[in-house]
Amino acid sequence: MNHPASADPNSILKEIASIQQMERGNISVTRQTPEGPLYNHQTWENGKNICRYVPRSQVPAVQEAIEGYQRFKQLTEAYARQIILKTREERAAGVKKTPRPKSSSPKTPKSSN
C-alpha cells in the first residue's frame, strides 16, 4: 500500500509494526539439477557477501521475508518524508517543538593577559 503525501505518520508506524518477518538480500538459483533448481540466499553482513543454501521448501518463506524488508524500507522512507514535511511546516510557522535552553552563566570575554 502506497501512502499519500497526507498519510498519518502513526498509520505508517502501525503498518511497519505489522511486518513480522524480514530478511535482507536476495534469492538466486545456483544451478539446475534433475530434481530442480538449487537456491542460495545472498546478503551483505559486516562488509562481506554471505551466501547461504536455501532448501527448496523454504524458498517461498525466505522470499516473503525479503519482501517484508523491502516493504519496511519503503515505509520508513514514507515515515521520514512525513516527519520532515511536518518539521518544515512547523519551522516555517515559527513553532519550535523544544526550545533551546538558555545558558545559566553569562558569557564573559576572555582576558588577553
JODASUL-V674379 format. One record per residue. PHI is phi in radians with two decimals (999 if undefined). Layout:
phi
PHI
PHI
//
This chain:
phi
999
-1.51
-1.69
-1.20
-1.02
-1.68
-1.08
-1.32
-0.96
-1.17
-1.20
-1.16
-1.08
-1.11
-1.17
-1.04
-1.14
-1.37
-1.32
-1.72
-2.39
-2.48
-2.69
-1.49
1.74
-2.63
-1.81
-2.40
-1.44
-1.53
-2.94
-1.72
-2.18
-1.01
-1.44
2.34
-1.26
-1.88
-2.08
-2.19
-1.84
-1.96
-2.72
-1.68
-2.40
0.91
1.34
-2.18
-1.41
-1.90
-2.05
-2.20
-1.17
-2.15
-1.04
-0.88
-1.15
-1.71
-1.00
-1.03
-1.18
-1.16
-1.10
-1.12
-1.16
-1.11
-1.13
-1.08
-1.19
-1.08
-1.13
-0.98
-1.10
-1.09
-1.19
-1.17
-1.13
-1.10
-1.09
-1.05
-1.03
-1.11
-1.19
-1.09
-1.05
-1.08
-1.06
-1.14
-1.11
-1.12
-1.14
-1.15
-1.47
1.42
-1.56
-1.98
-1.21
-2.27
-1.15
-1.19
-1.25
-1.45
-1.17
-1.44
-1.86
-1.23
-1.37
-2.08
-1.15
-1.24
-1.39
-1.76
-1.32
//
